[in-house]
Amino acid sequence: MSKEKATLLETTYDACIEWDLEALGIDTNEIADYFIKWGELNITFKNGDCKTYDSDFDVSSIDWKRPTTATFYDKNYDEVELLKEKS
């Protein structure tokens, strides 16, 4: 932990995106590889086919009331310990 003055406060918020694999007709036994980026599920199947599945994620569905984490950093991006946030 740094003893320097904090210059940045970073907060994170949890969000959940779901894909109904059954409704999409995806057999998980046929998946060779997958990755998720920008809210899109990208699957490479064992037969070589590659498919992208969009999500219906809506940024307004995030609970912005309270962050999951709040971290203070100094100018070197080293974490600075301050008093804990009151609930």
Secondary structure, 3 states (H helix, E strand, C coil): CECCCCCEEEEECCCCCCCCHHHHCCCHHHEEEEEEECCEEEEEECCCCEEEEECCCCHHHCCCCCCCEEEEECCCCCEECCCCCCC
